[in-house]
Amino acid sequence: MKALLDTNILIAGGSTGEAAPDLSGFDELCVSALSWAELFKGLHTTTDLAEYKARAARLNALRGLFGAGIPFDGNCADAYDAVLARCVAAGSSARSHAIDRMLAATALANDMTFVTRDRDGVAGLDGLVTVEVR
């Protein structure tokens, strides 16, 4: 079974004081290019040079391990429409959790399980996208 890792899983795997996620049971672990964008954003949210360097080192190591990442393409955009329709039907705003939902759509479009630590970001997607909280 292939898994698409949420950005929070990538962060948790390299954080001190936070338990590394259990990723057993998956044959292949993948990352979306959207997660790289989120991690780049994280570089620019700190003014602490040591923290910036630590985040940059983690990002570079992860990119070396996972490569360029799965692109958010036309199939992902179509899946995102289905994800948003499901979320809105469940009473959620289409504006919230945008990146989490785009990642879930990427997993849907590529027939993968979406692995996250944030169930709230993908609430209401049961039966559409396989989500595992780890």
C-alpha positions in Angstrom: 0.0 0.0 0.0 1.3 3.4 -1.0 1.1 6.3 1.5 1.3 10.1 0.9 2.8 11.7 4.0 1.3 15.0 5.3 3.8 17.7 6.1 3.1 17.3 9.8 4.3 13.7 9.5 7.6 14.9 7.9 8.1 17.4 10.7 7.3 14.9 13.4 9.8 12.5 12.1 12.7 14.9 12.7 11.5 16.8 15.7 13.0 16.4 19.2 10.4 15.8 21.9 7.8 14.4 19.5 7.4 10.7 18.9 8.3 9.6 15.3 5.2 8.4 13.5 4.7 4.7 13.0 4.9 4.2 9.2 4.9 0.5 9.2 2.5 -1.3 6.9 3.2 0.8 3.9 5.1 -0.5 0.8 6.0 2.9 -0.4 6.1 6.4 1.2 5.6 9.4 -1.0 5.6 13.2 -0.5 3.8 15.9 -2.5 5.5 18.9 -3.8 2.9 20.8 -1.8 4.7 19.6 1.4 8.0 21.1 0.1 6.2 24.4 -0.4 4.9 24.3 3.2 8.3 23.5 4.5 9.8 26.4 2.5 7.2 28.6 4.1 8.4 27.4 7.5 11.9 28.6 6.7 10.5 32.1 6.3 8.4 32.2 9.4 11.4 32.2 11.8 13.8 35.1 12.6 16.0 32.8 14.6 19.1 31.9 12.5 19.8 28.6 14.3 16.1 27.5 13.8 16.3 28.6 10.1 19.4 26.4 9.6 17.8 23.4 11.4 14.7 23.7 9.3 16.7 24.1 6.1 18.8 21.0 6.9 15.7 19.0 7.6 14.1 20.1 4.4 17.2 19.3 2.4 17.6 15.9 4.0 13.9 15.1 3.3 14.1 16.2 -0.3 17.2 14.0 -0.7 15.2 11.1 0.6 11.9 11.6 -1.2 12.9 13.6 -4.3 10.9 16.3 -6.1 7.6 15.2 -4.8 4.3 14.3 -6.5 3.1 17.4 -8.4 -0.4 18.9 -7.9 -1.6 18.3 -11.5 -5.0 18.4 -13.3 -6.0 15.0 -11.8 -5.3 16.4 -8.4 -7.3 19.5 -9.1 -10.3 17.3 -10.2 -9.9 15.3 -7.0 -9.7 18.6 -5.0 -13.1 19.5 -6.4 -14.5 16.2 -5.0 -12.8 16.8 -1.6 -14.2 20.3 -1.3 -17.7 19.2 -2.3 -17.6 16.5 0.4 -16.3 19.0 3.0 -18.9 21.6 2.2 -21.7 19.0 2.2 -20.5 18.0 5.7 -20.9 21.7 6.8 -17.3 22.8 6.6 -16.0 25.9 4.9 -14.3 25.5 1.5 -11.7 28.0 2.7 -10.3 26.2 5.7 -7.5 23.6 5.7 -6.6 24.3 2.0 -3.2 22.6 1.9 -4.4 19.6 4.0 -7.3 19.1 1.6 -5.0 19.6 -1.5 -2.7 16.9 0.0 -5.7 14.6 0.5 -6.8 15.3 -3.1 -3.3 14.3 -4.2 -3.6 11.1 -2.3 -7.0 10.5 -3.9 -5.9 11.2 -7.4 -2.9 8.9 -7.0 -4.7 6.0 -5.2 -2.8 6.4 -2.0 -3.5 6.5 1.7 -3.1 9.9 3.2 -1.1 9.7 6.5 -1.5 12.7 8.9 -1.5 13.8 12.5 -4.3 16.2 11.9 -7.6 14.5 11.6 -9.4 17.9 11.7 -7.8 19.1 8.5 -9.4 16.2 6.5 -12.6 15.7 8.5 -15.6 14.6 6.5 -13.6 12.7 3.9 -14.5 9.2 5.1 -15.4 7.0 2.1 -13.7 9.3 -0.3 -10.0 9.3 0.7 -8.4 6.7 2.9 -6.9 8.6 5.9 -4.7 7.2 8.6 -3.9 9.3 11.7 -0.5 8.3 13.1 
